[in-house]
């Protein structure tokens, strides 16, 4: 039986880095952000539905989704965010279940680590056996978002502002990883968690 581990946390907290650490230890890693990109790839029915609702202005010249422009819309409008979730989530989770089934068919006792940015917000934590929360200071998160996405300070603050406060997420977490210091410290913390969950499994 596979063990499903959710890695969650705010934007720019370092979820991907933590997942990469788990991957190096032997876990199978799935990113819901990557599945979201697959769901809205150019010429997909989901992207067509998004363009029908939000207008062709959210498409790039080549017909692909302008993620930064769409992000700007949904950070300002909660109703727009709900519409986007309703359009995309069924396909994202279909792709997710497909990937988990493929892993399970090859490795019955695999550890599957899943990067789930909105785990608590969507109320899907019960789909997972273990929840790992990644924390970083808001200033650090903002600077990472600006460097990673080319966001302005205002855009980064807006994105962080619509997310659930980390204090409200902690009660749902089985483990918390602090991502505020050297990478080596975080790697040690992840290794300890991996050892515990695999022994427990």
C-alpha positions as CSV (number, residue, x, y, z in Angstrom):
1,X,0.0,0.0,0.0
2,X,1.4,3.4,-1.0
3,X,1.9,6.2,1.5
4,X,0.7,9.6,0.3
5,X,2.4,12.6,1.7
6,X,1.2,16.2,1.1
7,X,3.7,19.0,1.1
8,X,2.0,22.4,1.5
9,X,2.7,26.0,2.5
10,X,2.4,29.5,1.3
11,X,3.7,30.8,-2.1
12,X,7.5,31.1,-2.0
13,X,7.8,29.0,1.2
14,X,10.0,26.4,-0.5
15,X,7.6,23.5,-1.1
16,X,9.4,22.5,-4.3
17,X,12.8,22.4,-2.6
18,X,11.4,20.2,0.1
19,X,9.8,17.9,-2.4
20,X,13.1,17.7,-4.3
21,X,14.7,16.6,-1.0
22,X,12.1,13.8,-0.6
23,X,12.7,12.8,-4.2
24,X,16.5,12.4,-3.6
25,X,15.6,10.1,-0.6
26,X,13.6,7.8,-2.8
27,X,10.1,9.2,-2.8
28,X,8.0,9.6,-6.0
29,X,7.2,13.3,-6.4
30,X,4.1,14.8,-8.0
31,X,3.5,18.5,-8.3
32,X,-0.1,19.7,-8.6
33,X,1.2,22.9,-10.1
34,X,2.8,20.9,-12.9
35,X,-0.5,19.0,-13.4
36,X,-2.3,22.4,-13.5
37,X,0.0,23.4,-16.3
38,X,-0.8,20.2,-18.1
39,X,-4.5,20.7,-17.6
40,X,-4.5,24.1,-19.3
41,X,-2.0,23.4,-22.1
42,X,-2.6,25.1,-25.4
43,X,-5.7,23.9,-27.3
44,X,-7.0,21.9,-24.3
45,X,-10.7,22.0,-23.5
46,X,-10.0,23.5,-20.1
47,X,-8.0,26.4,-21.6
48,X,-10.8,27.0,-24.0
49,X,-13.3,27.2,-21.2
50,X,-11.0,29.6,-19.2
51,X,-10.7,31.8,-22.3
52,X,-14.5,31.7,-22.9
53,X,-15.1,32.9,-19.3
54,X,-12.2,35.4,-18.8
55,X,-11.8,36.5,-22.4
56,X,-9.1,35.9,-25.0
57,X,-6.9,38.6,-23.3
58,X,-5.6,36.0,-20.9
59,X,-4.0,34.1,-23.8
60,X,-0.5,34.8,-25.2
61,X,0.0,35.4,-28.9
62,X,0.9,31.7,-29.4
63,X,-2.4,30.6,-27.8
64,X,-1.0,29.5,-24.5
65,X,-2.2,30.8,-21.1
66,X,-0.7,34.0,-19.8
67,X,-0.5,32.8,-16.2
68,X,0.8,36.1,-14.8
69,X,-2.2,37.9,-16.2
70,X,-4.7,35.4,-15.0
71,X,-3.0,35.4,-11.5
72,X,-3.5,39.2,-11.4
73,X,-7.2,38.7,-12.0
74,X,-7.8,36.0,-9.4
75,X,-5.8,37.8,-6.7
76,X,-8.1,40.7,-7.0
77,X,-11.4,38.8,-7.4
78,X,-12.4,36.0,-5.1
79,X,-15.3,35.0,-7.4
80,X,-13.0,34.7,-10.3
81,X,-10.7,32.5,-8.3
82,X,-13.7,30.2,-7.5
83,X,-14.6,30.0,-11.2
84,X,-11.1,29.1,-12.1
85,X,-11.0,26.4,-9.5
86,X,-14.3,25.0,-10.7
87,X,-13.0,24.8,-14.3
88,X,-9.6,23.3,-13.5
89,X,-9.7,21.2,-10.4
90,X,-11.6,18.2,-11.8
91,X,-9.0,17.7,-14.5
92,X,-6.1,18.3,-12.2
93,X,-7.3,15.7,-9.7
94,X,-8.1,13.3,-12.5
95,X,-4.5,13.6,-13.7
96,X,-3.3,13.2,-10.1
97,X,-5.2,10.0,-9.5
98,X,-3.9,8.7,-12.8
99,X,-0.3,9.3,-11.8
100,X,-0.8,7.8,-8.3
101,X,-2.4,4.7,-9.9
102,X,0.6,4.4,-12.3
103,X,3.1,4.5,-9.5
104,X,1.1,2.0,-7.4
105,X,1.0,-0.4,-10.2
106,X,4.8,-0.5,-10.3
107,X,5.6,0.0,-6.6
108,X,3.1,-1.3,-4.1
109,X,4.8,0.2,-1.1
110,X,5.9,3.5,-2.6
111,X,6.1,6.8,-0.8
112,X,4.3,9.4,-3.0
113,X,5.1,13.0,-2.1
114,X,2.7,15.5,-3.5
115,X,3.2,19.3,-3.7
116,X,-0.3,20.7,-2.9
117,X,-0.2,24.5,-2.5
118,X,-3.9,24.9,-1.4
119,X,-4.2,21.7,0.6
120,X,-5.9,23.2,3.6
121,X,-7.8,25.9,1.7
122,X,-9.5,23.2,-0.4
123,X,-10.1,20.9,2.6
124,X,-8.4,17.9,0.9
125,X,-5.9,17.1,3.6
126,X,-7.8,13.8,4.4
127,X,-6.8,12.4,1.0
128,X,-3.3,12.1,2.4
129,X,-1.7,10.0,5.1
130,X,0.8,12.6,6.2
131,X,0.8,16.4,5.9
132,X,4.1,18.4,5.9
133,X,3.9,22.2,6.2
134,X,6.7,24.3,4.9
135,X,7.2,27.7,6.6
136,X,9.2,30.7,5.7
137,X,8.9,34.4,6.8
138,X,6.6,36.6,4.7
139,X,9.5,38.9,3.7
140,X,11.5,35.9,2.4
141,X,8.5,34.5,0.6
142,X,7.9,37.9,-1.1
143,X,11.5,38.2,-2.2
144,X,11.4,34.6,-3.6
145,X,8.2,35.3,-5.5
146,X,9.7,38.4,-7.0
147,X,12.9,36.5,-8.1
148,X,11.0,33.4,-9.3
149,X,8.1,34.9,-11.1
150,X,9.3,38.4,-12.0
151,X,6.4,39.7,-9.8
152,X,6.4,43.2,-8.5
153,X,6.4,43.7,-4.7
154,X,2.7,44.6,-5.0
155,X,1.9,41.5,-7.0
156,X,3.7,39.3,-4.5
157,X,2.0,40.9,-1.5
158,X,-1.4,40.4,-3.2
159,X,-0.8,36.7,-3.8
160,X,0.4,36.2,-0.2
161,X,-2.6,38.2,1.0
162,X,-5.2,35.9,-0.4
163,X,-3.6,32.8,1.2
164,X,-4.5,31.3,4.5
165,X,-2.2,32.4,7.3
166,X,0.4,29.9,8.3
167,X,-0.8,29.9,11.9
168,X,-4.2,28.5,10.7
169,X,-2.5,25.7,8.8
170,X,-0.3,24.4,11.6
171,X,-3.0,22.4,13.4
172,X,-3.4,20.3,10.2
173,X,0.3,19.5,9.9
174,X,1.9,16.3,11.1
175,X,5.3,17.8,10.5
176,X,6.6,21.4,10.0
177,X,9.7,22.3,8.0
178,X,11.3,25.7,8.7
179,X,12.8,27.0,5.5
180,X,14.5,30.1,6.7
181,X,18.2,29.1,7.0
182,X,20.8,27.1,5.1
183,X,19.6,24.4,2.7
184,X,21.6,21.8,4.7
185,X,19.4,22.4,7.7
186,X,16.3,21.8,5.8
187,X,17.7,18.7,4.2
188,X,18.4,17.3,7.6
189,X,14.8,18.0,8.7
190,X,13.4,16.4,5.7
191,X,15.6,13.3,6.1
192,X,14.3,12.9,9.7
193,X,10.7,13.2,8.5
194,X,11.3,10.6,5.7
195,X,12.9,8.2,8.2
196,X,9.9,8.5,10.6
197,X,7.2,8.1,8.0
198,X,8.8,5.2,6.3
199,X,9.4,3.4,9.5
200,X,5.9,4.1,10.6
201,X,4.6,2.8,7.2
